[in-house]
Amino acid sequence: MLRVLLHPKAKKELLHLPKTVRLKVLDAIAELEKVNHPLQHRNVLKLSGRGREDFRLRFGSYRVKFTVRNVHDVLITHIEHRQAGYL
């Protein structure tokens, strides 16, 4: 089971989302907490081109970007719409 931590910037981004989207994000994060490794979740991919363990969780038109800190902890760094997420 993973423990999910939110970066202060990610908390701010979460609060700026519409309420229906915010609830879906929280449901997606709850699903992520149930797995032992991020890649066991069906909507998680490892981001390439980085030295760290960076991943993204996809749901609808939004992306949650996070970093694996250690075996049991992930730090969510960004929650963005897909059009803004990769600029």
PDB file of N, CA, C and O in Angstrom:
ATOM      1  N   MET A   1       0.838  -1.180   0.000  1.00  0.00           N
ATOM      2  CA  MET A   1       0.000   0.000   0.000  1.00  0.00           C
ATOM      3  C   MET A   1       0.887   1.249   0.000  1.00  0.00           C
ATOM      4  O   MET A   1       1.870   1.330   0.737  1.00  0.00           O
ATOM      5  N   LEU A   2       0.529   2.193  -0.820  1.00  0.00           N
ATOM      6  CA  LEU A   2       1.288   3.431  -0.937  1.00  0.00           C
ATOM      7  C   LEU A   2       0.692   4.510  -0.033  1.00  0.00           C
ATOM      8  O   LEU A   2      -0.512   4.537   0.224  1.00  0.00           O
ATOM      9  N   ARG A   3       1.545   5.373   0.428  1.00  0.00           N
ATOM     10  CA  ARG A   3       1.094   6.552   1.154  1.00  0.00           C
ATOM     11  C   ARG A   3       1.294   7.740   0.220  1.00  0.00           C
ATOM     12  O   ARG A   3       2.403   7.984  -0.256  1.00  0.00           O
ATOM     13  N   VAL A   4       0.224   8.471  -0.037  1.00  0.00           N
ATOM     14  CA  VAL A   4       0.264   9.580  -0.982  1.00  0.00           C
ATOM     15  C   VAL A   4       0.373  10.893  -0.223  1.00  0.00           C
ATOM     16  O   VAL A   4      -0.429  11.179   0.667  1.00  0.00           O
ATOM     17  N   LEU A   5       1.371  11.684  -0.582  1.00  0.00           N
ATOM     18  CA  LEU A   5       1.584  13.003   0.014  1.00  0.00           C
ATOM     19  C   LEU A   5       1.358  14.059  -1.059  1.00  0.00           C
ATOM     20  O   LEU A   5       1.695  13.845  -2.223  1.00  0.00           O
ATOM     21  N   LEU A   6       0.795  15.186  -0.678  1.00  0.00           N
ATOM     22  CA  LEU A   6       0.546  16.278  -1.628  1.00  0.00           C
ATOM     23  C   LEU A   6       1.518  17.418  -1.385  1.00  0.00           C
ATOM     24  O   LEU A   6       1.649  17.905  -0.262  1.00  0.00           O
ATOM     25  N   HIS A   7       2.183  17.831  -2.418  1.00  0.00           N
ATOM     26  CA  HIS A   7       3.024  19.020  -2.372  1.00  0.00           C
ATOM     27  C   HIS A   7       2.096  20.228  -2.193  1.00  0.00           C
ATOM     28  O   HIS A   7       0.974  20.201  -2.699  1.00  0.00           O
ATOM     29  N   PRO A   8       2.519  21.276  -1.498  1.00  0.00           N
ATOM     30  CA  PRO A   8       1.650  22.453  -1.323  1.00  0.00           C
ATOM     31  C   PRO A   8       1.132  23.031  -2.635  1.00  0.00           C
ATOM     32  O   PRO A   8      -0.002  23.507  -2.693  1.00  0.00           O
ATOM     33  N   LYS A   9       1.943  22.996  -3.683  1.00  0.00           N
ATOM     34  CA  LYS A   9       1.497  23.492  -4.985  1.00  0.00           C
ATOM     35  C   LYS A   9       0.381  22.608  -5.550  1.00  0.00           C
ATOM     36  O   LYS A   9      -0.567  23.109  -6.156  1.00  0.00           O
ATOM     37  N   ALA A  10       0.498  21.297  -5.349  1.00  0.00           N
ATOM     38  CA  ALA A  10      -0.537  20.377  -5.820  1.00  0.00           C
ATOM     39  C   ALA A  10      -1.841  20.585  -5.053  1.00  0.00           C
ATOM     40  O   ALA A  10      -2.924  20.472  -5.626  1.00  0.00           O
ATOM     41  N   LYS A  11      -1.740  20.890  -3.760  1.00  0.00           N
ATOM     42  CA  LYS A  11      -2.950  21.193  -2.980  1.00  0.00           C
ATOM     43  C   LYS A  11      -3.650  22.423  -3.535  1.00  0.00           C
ATOM     44  O   LYS A  11      -4.876  22.461  -3.643  1.00  0.00           O
ATOM     45  N   LYS A  12      -2.870  23.409  -3.878  1.00  0.00           N
ATOM     46  CA  LYS A  12      -3.431  24.646  -4.436  1.00  0.00           C
ATOM     47  C   LYS A  12      -4.088  24.371  -5.787  1.00  0.00           C
ATOM     48  O   LYS A  12      -5.176  24.875  -6.065  1.00  0.00           O
ATOM     49  N   GLU A  13      -3.429  23.577  -6.619  1.00  0.00           N
ATOM     50  CA  GLU A  13      -3.999  23.233  -7.921  1.00  0.00           C
ATOM     51  C   GLU A  13      -5.291  22.434  -7.751  1.00  0.00           C
ATOM     52  O   GLU A  13      -6.241  22.616  -8.513  1.00  0.00           O
ATOM     53  N   LEU A  14      -5.325  21.555  -6.756  1.00  0.00           N
ATOM     54  CA  LEU A  14      -6.518  20.761  -6.492  1.00  0.00           C
ATOM     55  C   LEU A  14      -7.690  21.645  -6.082  1.00  0.00           C
ATOM     56  O   LEU A  14      -8.822  21.409  -6.505  1.00  0.00           O
ATOM     57  N   LEU A  15      -7.431  22.647  -5.274  1.00  0.00           N
ATOM     58  CA  LEU A  15      -8.494  23.536  -4.814  1.00  0.00           C
ATOM     59  C   LEU A  15      -9.047  24.410  -5.935  1.00  0.00           C
ATOM     60  O   LEU A  15     -10.181  24.878  -5.842  1.00  0.00           O
ATOM     61  N   HIS A  16      -8.276  24.638  -6.983  1.00  0.00           N
ATOM     62  CA  HIS A  16      -8.731  25.465  -8.100  1.00  0.00           C
ATOM     63  C   HIS A  16      -9.541  24.689  -9.138  1.00  0.00           C
ATOM     64  O   HIS A  16     -10.092  25.286 -10.063  1.00  0.00           O
ATOM     65  N   LEU A  17      -9.618  23.373  -8.994  1.00  0.00           N
ATOM     66  CA  LEU A  17     -10.384  22.555  -9.932  1.00  0.00           C
ATOM     67  C   LEU A  17     -11.874  22.649  -9.610  1.00  0.00           C
ATOM     68  O   LEU A  17     -12.247  22.909  -8.467  1.00  0.00           O
ATOM     69  N   PRO A  18     -12.724  22.438 -10.612  1.00  0.00           N
ATOM     70  CA  PRO A  18     -14.161  22.364 -10.342  1.00  0.00           C
ATOM     71  C   PRO A  18     -14.457  21.213  -9.366  1.00  0.00           C
ATOM     72  O   PRO A  18     -13.715  20.231  -9.319  1.00  0.00           O
ATOM     73  N   LYS A  19     -15.528  21.337  -8.600  1.00  0.00           N
ATOM     74  CA  LYS A  19     -15.820  20.379  -7.540  1.00  0.00           C
ATOM     75  C   LYS A  19     -15.964  18.950  -8.066  1.00  0.00           C
ATOM     76  O   LYS A  19     -15.463  18.015  -7.442  1.00  0.00           O
ATOM     77  N   THR A  20     -16.639  18.768  -9.203  1.00  0.00           N
ATOM     78  CA  THR A  20     -16.826  17.414  -9.731  1.00  0.00           C
ATOM     79  C   THR A  20     -15.493  16.788 -10.127  1.00  0.00           C
ATOM     80  O   THR A  20     -15.264  15.602  -9.891  1.00  0.00           O
ATOM     81  N   VAL A  21     -14.621  17.586 -10.726  1.00  0.00           N
ATOM     82  CA  VAL A  21     -13.293  17.088 -11.115  1.00  0.00           C
ATOM     83  C   VAL A  21     -12.465  16.801  -9.873  1.00  0.00           C
ATOM     84  O   VAL A  21     -11.750  15.800  -9.820  1.00  0.00           O
ATOM     85  N   ARG A  22     -12.557  17.670  -8.877  1.00  0.00           N
ATOM     86  CA  ARG A  22     -11.801  17.487  -7.629  1.00  0.00           C
ATOM     87  C   ARG A  22     -12.165  16.153  -6.977  1.00  0.00           C
ATOM     88  O   ARG A  22     -11.284  15.440  -6.496  1.00  0.00           O
ATOM     89  N   LEU A  23     -13.453  15.812  -6.956  1.00  0.00           N
ATOM     90  CA  LEU A  23     -13.877  14.543  -6.367  1.00  0.00           C
ATOM     91  C   LEU A  23     -13.337  13.357  -7.156  1.00  0.00           C
ATOM     92  O   LEU A  23     -12.964  12.339  -6.572  1.00  0.00           O
ATOM     93  N   LYS A  24     -13.293  13.482  -8.478  1.00  0.00           N
ATOM     94  CA  LYS A  24     -12.734  12.415  -9.305  1.00  0.00           C
ATOM     95  C   LYS A  24     -11.238  12.259  -9.070  1.00  0.00           C
ATOM     96  O   LYS A  24     -10.719  11.143  -9.062  1.00  0.00           O
ATOM     97  N   VAL A  25     -10.551  13.371  -8.880  1.00  0.00           N
ATOM     98  CA  VAL A  25      -9.112  13.325  -8.586  1.00  0.00           C
ATOM     99  C   VAL A  25      -8.882  12.601  -7.267  1.00  0.00           C
ATOM    100  O   VAL A  25      -7.994  11.754  -7.166  1.00  0.00           O
ATOM    101  N   LEU A  26      -9.667  12.927  -6.272  1.00  0.00           N
ATOM    102  CA  LEU A  26      -9.501  12.288  -4.966  1.00  0.00           C
ATOM    103  C   LEU A  26      -9.813  10.791  -5.042  1.00  0.00           C
ATOM    104  O   LEU A  26      -9.170   9.996  -4.356  1.00  0.00           O
ATOM    105  N   ASP A  27     -10.788  10.397  -5.864  1.00  0.00           N
ATOM    106  CA  ASP A  27     -11.075   8.970  -6.066  1.00  0.00           C
ATOM    107  C   ASP A  27      -9.905   8.277  -6.753  1.00  0.00           C
ATOM    108  O   ASP A  27      -9.540   7.162  -6.382  1.00  0.00           O
ATOM    109  N   ALA A  28      -9.313   8.932  -7.753  1.00  0.00           N
ATOM    110  CA  ALA A  28      -8.172   8.350  -8.461  1.00  0.00           C
ATOM    111  C   ALA A  28      -6.975   8.198  -7.524  1.00  0.00           C
ATOM    112  O   ALA A  28      -6.248   7.207  -7.595  1.00  0.00           O
ATOM    113  N   ILE A  29      -6.774   9.175  -6.655  1.00  0.00           N
ATOM    114  CA  ILE A  29      -5.674   9.097  -5.680  1.00  0.00           C
ATOM    115  C   ILE A  29      -5.936   7.972  -4.686  1.00  0.00           C
ATOM    116  O   ILE A  29      -5.007   7.268  -4.290  1.00  0.00           O
ATOM    117  N   ALA A  30      -7.189   7.798  -4.280  1.00  0.00           N
ATOM    118  CA  ALA A  30      -7.530   6.708  -3.361  1.00  0.00           C
ATOM    119  C   ALA A  30      -7.250   5.347  -3.997  1.00  0.00           C
ATOM    120  O   ALA A  30      -6.799   4.427  -3.315  1.00  0.00           O
ATOM    121  N   GLU A  31      -7.515   5.213  -5.303  1.00  0.00           N
ATOM    122  CA  GLU A  31      -7.191   3.969  -6.009  1.00  0.00           C
ATOM    123  C   GLU A  31      -5.685   3.737  -6.037  1.00  0.00           C
ATOM    124  O   GLU A  31      -5.221   2.605  -5.904  1.00  0.00           O
ATOM    125  N   LEU A  32      -4.928   4.813  -6.211  1.00  0.00           N
ATOM    126  CA  LEU A  32      -3.468   4.707  -6.253  1.00  0.00           C
ATOM    127  C   LEU A  32      -2.920   4.224  -4.910  1.00  0.00           C
ATOM    128  O   LEU A  32      -1.928   3.495  -4.871  1.00  0.00           O
ATOM    129  N   GLU A  33      -3.555   4.623  -3.821  1.00  0.00           N
ATOM    130  CA  GLU A  33      -3.088   4.212  -2.493  1.00  0.00           C
ATOM    131  C   GLU A  33      -3.240   2.713  -2.259  1.00  0.00           C
ATOM    132  O   GLU A  33      -2.582   2.160  -1.377  1.00  0.00           O
ATOM    133  N   LYS A  34      -4.079   2.056  -3.020  1.00  0.00           N
ATOM    134  CA  LYS A  34      -4.359   0.633  -2.799  1.00  0.00           C
ATOM    135  C   LYS A  34      -3.324  -0.300  -3.419  1.00  0.00           C
ATOM    136  O   LYS A  34      -3.308  -1.487  -3.094  1.00  0.00           O
ATOM    137  N   VAL A  35      -2.469   0.194  -4.290  1.00  0.00           N
ATOM    138  CA  VAL A  35      -1.489  -0.666  -4.966  1.00  0.00           C
ATOM    139  C   VAL A  35      -0.147  -0.605  -4.243  1.00  0.00           C
ATOM    140  O   VAL A  35       0.104   0.303  -3.451  1.00  0.00           O
ATOM    141  N   ASN A  36       0.714  -1.587  -4.526  1.00  0.00           N
ATOM    142  CA  ASN A  36       2.035  -1.641  -3.897  1.00  0.00           C
ATOM    143  C   ASN A  36       3.082  -0.849  -4.655  1.00  0.00           C
ATOM    144  O   ASN A  36       4.060  -0.386  -4.068  1.00  0.00           O
ATOM    145  N   HIS A  37       2.884  -0.690  -5.958  1.00  0.00           N
ATOM    146  CA  HIS A  37       3.812   0.083  -6.790  1.00  0.00           C
ATOM    147  C   HIS A  37       2.971   0.841  -7.806  1.00  0.00           C
ATOM    148  O   HIS A  37       1.978   0.303  -8.295  1.00  0.00           O
ATOM    149  N   PRO A  38       3.344   2.084  -8.140  1.00  0.00           N
ATOM    150  CA  PRO A  38       2.528   2.884  -9.057  1.00  0.00           C
ATOM    151  C   PRO A  38       2.231   2.202 -10.392  1.00  0.00           C
ATOM    152  O   PRO A  38       1.138   2.379 -10.931  1.00  0.00           O
ATOM    153  N   LEU A  39       3.162   1.436 -10.937  1.00  0.00           N
ATOM    154  CA  LEU A  39       2.945   0.813 -12.238  1.00  0.00           C
ATOM    155  C   LEU A  39       1.924  -0.320 -12.195  1.00  0.00           C
ATOM    156  O   LEU A  39       1.538  -0.835 -13.244  1.00  0.00           O
ATOM    157  N   GLN A  40       1.483  -0.714 -11.013  1.00  0.00           N
ATOM    158  CA  GLN A  40       0.434  -1.716 -10.902  1.00  0.00           C
ATOM    159  C   GLN A  40      -0.939  -1.120 -11.179  1.00  0.00           C
ATOM    160  O   GLN A  40      -1.903  -1.853 -11.400  1.00  0.00           O
ATOM    161  N   HIS A  41      -1.031   0.198 -11.169  1.00  0.00           N
ATOM    162  CA  HIS A  41      -2.293   0.879 -11.493  1.00  0.00           C
ATOM    163  C   HIS A  41      -2.406   0.974 -13.008  1.00  0.00           C
ATOM    164  O   HIS A  41      -1.414   1.244 -13.685  1.00  0.00           O
ATOM    165  N   ARG A  42      -3.594   0.757 -13.544  1.00  0.00           N
ATOM    166  CA  ARG A  42      -3.756   0.682 -14.998  1.00  0.00           C
ATOM    167  C   ARG A  42      -3.572   2.007 -15.724  1.00  0.00           C
ATOM    168  O   ARG A  42      -3.280   2.001 -16.920  1.00  0.00           O
ATOM    169  N   ASN A  43      -3.730   3.133 -15.056  1.00  0.00           N
ATOM    170  CA  ASN A  43      -3.627   4.437 -15.712  1.00  0.00           C
ATOM    171  C   ASN A  43      -2.353   5.197 -15.361  1.00  0.00           C
ATOM    172  O   ASN A  43      -2.300   6.416 -15.523  1.00  0.00           O
ATOM    173  N   VAL A  44      -1.335   4.504 -14.886  1.00  0.00           N
ATOM    174  CA  VAL A  44      -0.072   5.146 -14.512  1.00  0.00           C
ATOM    175  C   VAL A  44       1.000   4.774 -15.526  1.00  0.00           C
ATOM    176  O   VAL A  44       1.149   3.610 -15.899  1.00  0.00           O
ATOM    177  N   LEU A  45       1.744   5.786 -15.963  1.00  0.00           N
ATOM    178  CA  LEU A  45       2.899   5.578 -16.842  1.00  0.00           C
ATOM    179  C   LEU A  45       4.103   6.304 -16.272  1.00  0.00           C
ATOM    180  O   LEU A  45       3.972   7.351 -15.638  1.00  0.00           O
ATOM    181  N   LYS A  46       5.283   5.731 -16.507  1.00  0.00           N
ATOM    182  CA  LYS A  46       6.518   6.388 -16.104  1.00  0.00           C
ATOM    183  C   LYS A  46       6.850   7.460 -17.136  1.00  0.00           C
ATOM    184  O   LYS A  46       6.776   7.212 -18.339  1.00  0.00           O
ATOM    185  N   LEU A  47       7.213   8.643 -16.669  1.00  0.00           N
ATOM    186  CA  LEU A  47       7.603   9.725 -17.571  1.00  0.00           C
ATOM    187  C   LEU A  47       9.063   9.548 -17.955  1.00  0.00           C
ATOM    188  O   LEU A  47       9.906   9.268 -17.103  1.00  0.00           O
ATOM    189  N   SER A  48       9.354   9.709 -19.215  1.00  0.00           N
ATOM    190  CA  SER A  48      10.714   9.518 -19.700  1.00  0.00           C
ATOM    191  C   SER A  48      11.478  10.836 -19.687  1.00  0.00           C
ATOM    192  O   SER A  48      10.890  11.910 -19.562  1.00  0.00           O
ATOM    193  N   GLY A  49      12.785  10.735 -19.817  1.00  0.00           N
ATOM    194  CA  GLY A  49      13.617  11.916 -19.922  1.00  0.00           C
ATOM    195  C   GLY A  49      13.977  12.555 -18.594  1.00  0.00           C
ATOM    196  O   GLY A  49      14.420  13.703 -18.554  1.00  0.00           O
ATOM    197  N   ARG A  50      13.797  11.842 -17.540  1.00  0.00           N
ATOM    198  CA  ARG A  50      14.128  12.404 -16.227  1.00  0.00           C
ATOM    199  C   ARG A  50      14.980  11.397 -15.462  1.00  0.00           C
ATOM    200  O   ARG A  50      14.874  10.190 -15.678  1.00  0.00           O
ATOM    201  N   GLY A  51      15.809  11.896 -14.583  1.00  0.00           N
ATOM    202  CA  GLY A  51      16.658  11.016 -13.794  1.00  0.00           C
ATOM    203  C   GLY A  51      15.943  10.391 -12.617  1.00  0.00           C
ATOM    204  O   GLY A  51      16.372   9.363 -12.092  1.00  0.00           O
ATOM    205  N   ARG A  52      14.845  11.015 -12.202  1.00  0.00           N
ATOM    206  CA  ARG A  52      14.125  10.524 -11.037  1.00  0.00           C
ATOM    207  C   ARG A  52      13.032   9.556 -11.460  1.00  0.00           C
ATOM    208  O   ARG A  52      12.839   9.295 -12.647  1.00  0.00           O
ATOM    209  N   GLU A  53      12.331   9.036 -10.486  1.00  0.00           N
ATOM    210  CA  GLU A  53      11.193   8.156 -10.722  1.00  0.00           C
ATOM    211  C   GLU A  53       9.934   8.999 -10.799  1.00  0.00           C
ATOM    212  O   GLU A  53       9.201   9.103  -9.815  1.00  0.00           O
ATOM    213  N   ASP A  54       9.670   9.602 -11.947  1.00  0.00           N
ATOM    214  CA  ASP A  54       8.487  10.435 -12.147  1.00  0.00           C
ATOM    215  C   ASP A  54       7.433   9.660 -12.923  1.00  0.00           C
ATOM    216  O   ASP A  54       7.741   8.955 -13.884  1.00  0.00           O
ATOM    217  N   PHE A  55       6.187   9.802 -12.491  1.00  0.00           N
ATOM    218  CA  PHE A  55       5.077   9.099 -13.094  1.00  0.00           C
ATOM    219  C   PHE A  55       3.931  10.070 -13.314  1.00  0.00           C
ATOM    220  O   PHE A  55       3.942  11.190 -12.802  1.00  0.00           O
ATOM    221  N   ARG A  56       2.925   9.622 -14.095  1.00  0.00           N
ATOM    222  CA  ARG A  56       1.706  10.386 -14.225  1.00  0.00           C
ATOM    223  C   ARG A  56       0.525   9.441 -14.171  1.00  0.00           C
ATOM    224  O   ARG A  56       0.563   8.335 -14.710  1.00  0.00           O
ATOM    225  N   LEU A  57      -0.526   9.901 -13.507  1.00  0.00           N
ATOM    226  CA  LEU A  57      -1.783   9.174 -13.409  1.00  0.00           C
ATOM    227  C   LEU A  57      -2.779   9.891 -14.292  1.00  0.00           C
ATOM    228  O   LEU A  57      -3.011  11.087 -14.121  1.00  0.00           O
ATOM    229  N   ARG A  58      -3.372   9.174 -15.237  1.00  0.00           N
ATOM    230  CA  ARG A  58      -4.308   9.772 -16.179  1.00  0.00           C
ATOM    231  C   ARG A  58      -5.728   9.426 -15.776  1.00  0.00           C
ATOM    232  O   ARG A  58      -6.029   8.280 -15.443  1.00  0.00           O
ATOM    233  N   PHE A  59      -6.603  10.432 -15.809  1.00  0.00           N
ATOM    234  CA  PHE A  59      -8.030  10.196 -15.626  1.00  0.00           C
ATOM    235  C   PHE A  59      -8.761  11.299 -16.364  1.00  0.00           C
ATOM    236  O   PHE A  59      -8.624  12.479 -16.040  1.00  0.00           O
ATOM    237  N   GLY A  60      -9.529  10.909 -17.347  1.00  0.00           N
ATOM    238  CA  GLY A  60     -10.258  11.881 -18.153  1.00  0.00           C
ATOM    239  C   GLY A  60      -9.309  12.850 -18.827  1.00  0.00           C
ATOM    240  O   GLY A  60      -8.348  12.435 -19.475  1.00  0.00           O
ATOM    241  N   SER A  61      -9.572  14.133 -18.680  1.00  0.00           N
ATOM    242  CA  SER A  61      -8.751  15.174 -19.295  1.00  0.00           C
ATOM    243  C   SER A  61      -7.699  15.724 -18.350  1.00  0.00           C
ATOM    244  O   SER A  61      -7.066  16.732 -18.665  1.00  0.00           O
ATOM    245  N   TYR A  62      -7.494  15.099 -17.213  1.00  0.00           N
ATOM    246  CA  TYR A  62      -6.564  15.609 -16.216  1.00  0.00           C
ATOM    247  C   TYR A  62      -5.446  14.613 -15.959  1.00  0.00           C
ATOM    248  O   TYR A  62      -5.597  13.408 -16.160  1.00  0.00           O
ATOM    249  N   ARG A  63      -4.317  15.154 -15.507  1.00  0.00           N
ATOM    250  CA  ARG A  63      -3.144  14.349 -15.194  1.00  0.00           C
ATOM    251  C   ARG A  63      -2.647  14.712 -13.807  1.00  0.00           C
ATOM    252  O   ARG A  63      -2.588  15.884 -13.435  1.00  0.00           O
ATOM    253  N   VAL A  64      -2.290  13.684 -13.051  1.00  0.00           N
ATOM    254  CA  VAL A  64      -1.666  13.860 -11.741  1.00  0.00           C
ATOM    255  C   VAL A  64      -0.227  13.398 -11.903  1.00  0.00           C
ATOM    256  O   VAL A  64       0.023  12.226 -12.185  1.00  0.00           O
ATOM    257  N   LYS A  65       0.713  14.306 -11.729  1.00  0.00           N
ATOM    258  CA  LYS A  65       2.129  13.961 -11.839  1.00  0.00           C
ATOM    259  C   LYS A  65       2.684  13.765 -10.431  1.00  0.00           C
ATOM    260  O   LYS A  65       2.402  14.545  -9.521  1.00  0.00           O
ATOM    261  N   PHE A  66       3.485  12.699 -10.271  1.00  0.00           N
ATOM    262  CA  PHE A  66       4.022  12.411  -8.946  1.00  0.00           C
ATOM    263  C   PHE A  66       5.385  11.754  -9.050  1.00  0.00           C
ATOM    264  O   PHE A  66       5.777  11.247 -10.101  1.00  0.00           O
ATOM    265  N   THR A  67       6.099  11.776  -7.926  1.00  0.00           N
ATOM    266  CA  THR A  67       7.433  11.215  -7.805  1.00  0.00           C
ATOM    267  C   THR A  67       7.417  10.164  -6.702  1.00  0.00           C
ATOM    268  O   THR A  67       6.798  10.367  -5.657  1.00  0.00           O
ATOM    269  N   VAL A  68       8.088   9.055  -6.927  1.00  0.00           N
ATOM    270  CA  VAL A  68       8.231   8.037  -5.894  1.00  0.00           C
ATOM    271  C   VAL A  68       9.380   8.453  -4.993  1.00  0.00           C
ATOM    272  O   VAL A  68      10.521   8.570  -5.438  1.00  0.00           O
ATOM    273  N   ARG A  69       9.070   8.673  -3.730  1.00  0.00           N
ATOM    274  CA  ARG A  69      10.107   9.115  -2.787  1.00  0.00           C
ATOM    275  C   ARG A  69      10.868   7.944  -2.202  1.00  0.00           C
ATOM    276  O   ARG A  69      12.095   7.978  -2.119  1.00  0.00           O
ATOM    277  N   ASN A  70      10.154   6.913  -1.797  1.00  0.00           N
ATOM    278  CA  ASN A  70      10.768   5.666  -1.343  1.00  0.00           C
ATOM    279  C   ASN A  70       9.782   4.543  -1.644  1.00  0.00           C
ATOM    280  O   ASN A  70       8.831   4.752  -2.398  1.00  0.00           O
ATOM    281  N   VAL A  71       9.981   3.383  -1.084  1.00  0.00           N
ATOM    282  CA  VAL A  71       9.168   2.219  -1.433  1.00  0.00           C
ATOM    283  C   VAL A  71       7.685   2.435  -1.136  1.00  0.00           C
ATOM    284  O   VAL A  71       6.835   1.908  -1.854  1.00  0.00           O
ATOM    285  N   HIS A  72       7.363   3.192  -0.101  1.00  0.00           N
ATOM    286  CA  HIS A  72       5.976   3.318   0.337  1.00  0.00           C
ATOM    287  C   HIS A  72       5.372   4.710   0.153  1.00  0.00           C
ATOM    288  O   HIS A  72       4.179   4.887   0.399  1.00  0.00           O
ATOM    289  N   ASP A  73       6.145   5.685  -0.265  1.00  0.00           N
ATOM    290  CA  ASP A  73       5.651   7.063  -0.341  1.00  0.00           C
ATOM    291  C   ASP A  73       5.730   7.603  -1.764  1.00  0.00           C
ATOM    292  O   ASP A  73       6.719   7.391  -2.466  1.00  0.00           O
ATOM    293  N   VAL A  74       4.679   8.301  -2.181  1.00  0.00           N
ATOM    294  CA  VAL A  74       4.704   9.055  -3.429  1.00  0.00           C
ATOM    295  C   VAL A  74       4.308  10.484  -3.116  1.00  0.00           C
ATOM    296  O   VAL A  74       3.456  10.734  -2.264  1.00  0.00           O
ATOM    297  N   LEU A  75       4.936  11.419  -3.814  1.00  0.00           N
ATOM    298  CA  LEU A  75       4.673  12.843  -3.633  1.00  0.00           C
ATOM    299  C   LEU A  75       4.028  13.379  -4.899  1.00  0.00           C
ATOM    300  O   LEU A  75       4.650  13.394  -5.961  1.00  0.00           O
ATOM    301  N   ILE A  76       2.775  13.821  -4.786  1.00  0.00           N
ATOM    302  CA  ILE A  76       2.083  14.409  -5.928  1.00  0.00           C
ATOM    303  C   ILE A  76       2.587  15.834  -6.086  1.00  0.00           C
ATOM    304  O   ILE A  76       2.500  16.643  -5.162  1.00  0.00           O
ATOM    305  N   THR A  77       3.118  16.136  -7.276  1.00  0.00           N
ATOM    306  CA  THR A  77       3.711  17.450  -7.510  1.00  0.00           C
ATOM    307  C   THR A  77       2.812  18.370  -8.311  1.00  0.00           C
ATOM    308  O   THR A  77       2.849  19.584  -8.112  1.00  0.00           O
ATOM    309  N   HIS A  78       1.993  17.817  -9.226  1.00  0.00           N
ATOM    310  CA  HIS A  78       1.119  18.649 -10.062  1.00  0.00           C
ATOM    311  C   HIS A  78      -0.184  17.932 -10.356  1.00  0.00           C
ATOM    312  O   HIS A  78      -0.223  16.708 -10.482  1.00  0.00           O
ATOM    313  N   ILE A  79      -1.254  18.713 -10.463  1.00  0.00           N
ATOM    314  CA  ILE A  79      -2.547  18.235 -10.933  1.00  0.00           C
ATOM    315  C   ILE A  79      -2.984  19.229 -11.990  1.00  0.00           C
ATOM    316  O   ILE A  79      -3.307  20.375 -11.680  1.00  0.00           O
ATOM    317  N   GLU A  80      -2.995  18.777 -13.270  1.00  0.00           N
ATOM    318  CA  GLU A  80      -3.206  19.718 -14.364  1.00  0.00           C
ATOM    319  C   GLU A  80      -4.129  19.129 -15.428  1.00  0.00           C
ATOM    320  O   GLU A  80      -4.294  17.914 -15.532  1.00  0.00           O
ATOM    321  N   HIS A  81      -4.717  20.016 -16.204  1.00  0.00           N
ATOM    322  CA  HIS A  81      -5.463  19.606 -17.389  1.00  0.00           C
ATOM    323  C   HIS A  81      -4.454  19.101 -18.410  1.00  0.00           C
ATOM    324  O   HIS A  81      -3.317  19.570 -18.443  1.00  0.00           O
ATOM    325  N   ARG A  82      -4.853  18.165 -19.229  1.00  0.00           N
ATOM    326  CA  ARG A  82      -3.903  17.543 -20.145  1.00  0.00           C
ATOM    327  C   ARG A  82      -3.293  18.517 -21.140  1.00  0.00           C
ATOM    328  O   ARG A  82      -2.151  18.327 -21.557  1.00  0.00           O
ATOM    329  N   GLN A  83      -4.018  19.545 -21.527  1.00  0.00           N
ATOM    330  CA  GLN A  83      -3.469  20.532 -22.486  1.00  0.00           C
ATOM    331  C   GLN A  83      -2.375  21.377 -21.860  1.00  0.00           C
ATOM    332  O   GLN A  83      -1.450  21.801 -22.554  1.00  0.00           O
ATOM    333  N   ALA A  84      -2.461  21.626 -20.578  1.00  0.00           N
ATOM    334  CA  ALA A  84      -1.453  22.458 -19.910  1.00  0.00           C
ATOM    335  C   ALA A  84      -0.332  21.629 -19.323  1.00  0.00           C
ATOM    336  O   ALA A  84       0.734  22.159 -19.009  1.00  0.00           O
ATOM    337  N   GLY A  85      -0.560  20.335 -19.172  1.00  0.00           N
ATOM    338  CA  GLY A  85       0.369  19.492 -18.443  1.00  0.00           C
ATOM    339  C   GLY A  85       1.691  19.223 -19.105  1.00  0.00           C
ATOM    340  O   GLY A  85       2.666  18.912 -18.421  1.00  0.00           O
ATOM    341  N   TYR A  86       1.760  19.333 -20.426  1.00  0.00           N
ATOM    342  CA  TYR A  86       2.997  18.959 -21.111  1.00  0.00           C
ATOM    343  C   TYR A  86       3.603  20.083 -21.917  1.00  0.00           C
ATOM    344  O   TYR A  86       4.339  19.836 -22.873  1.00  0.00           O
ATOM    345  N   LEU A  87       3.309  21.306 -21.548  1.00  0.00           N
ATOM    346  CA  LEU A  87       3.908  22.453 -22.237  1.00  0.00           C
ATOM    347  C   LEU A  87       5.260  22.779 -21.686  1.00  0.00           C
ATOM    348  O   LEU A  87       5.906  23.718 -22.151  1.00  0.00           O
TER     349      LEU A  87
END
